[in-house]
């Protein structure tokens, strides 16, 4: 299972490398997912908006496991999520693996891989 996760993660990284000509880390991938989910591309975002985009990505990713639910979209087009169950208490390495699994699932379900 672990080797399958590593192989699929490499597919995600390679896809982004091909599209953007840069090697992404998890935060960069979260930012890209947040921009995609926001759905209103712009050339520039403030630092606070970038953090919000990453939060949107995490909520969207973890919504597939029932941790978040979309409450709605505000007048400026920003999605708002509510927590629906407590996140597991796991260490940093497990958190990154947990996020990577959800990122892989997102890329597969959205037809990006």
URWO-V910585 format. One line per field, one symbol per residue. ss: DSSP state (2 for helix, 1 for strand, 0 for the rest). A space follows every 10 residues. Layout:
# URWO-V910585
ss = ???
This chain:
# URWO-V910585
ss = 0222222222 2222222222 0000022222 2222222200 0000002222 2222222222 2220000111 1110000011 1110000000 0222222222 2222222220 000
